[in-house]
């Protein structure tokens, strides 16, 4: 599997992360992240065959996963 880029992709509407960057950060398999996207637990944008996730959406996803609020 190809390694993810270290820095998020910068766009006009903020920064984006790849599935591999998120999987790396959470120490899970990329397949797990794809499952979160498919089940709509994590919002993502599909560009061709790849997905990108806004950094803000990833942070919101993490906040929703907290066990203690």
Secondary structure, DSSP 8 states (H G I E B T S, - for coil): -----SS-EEETTEEEEEHHHHHHHHTS-HHHHHHHHHTTSS--EEETTEEEEEHHHHHHHHHHT-S--
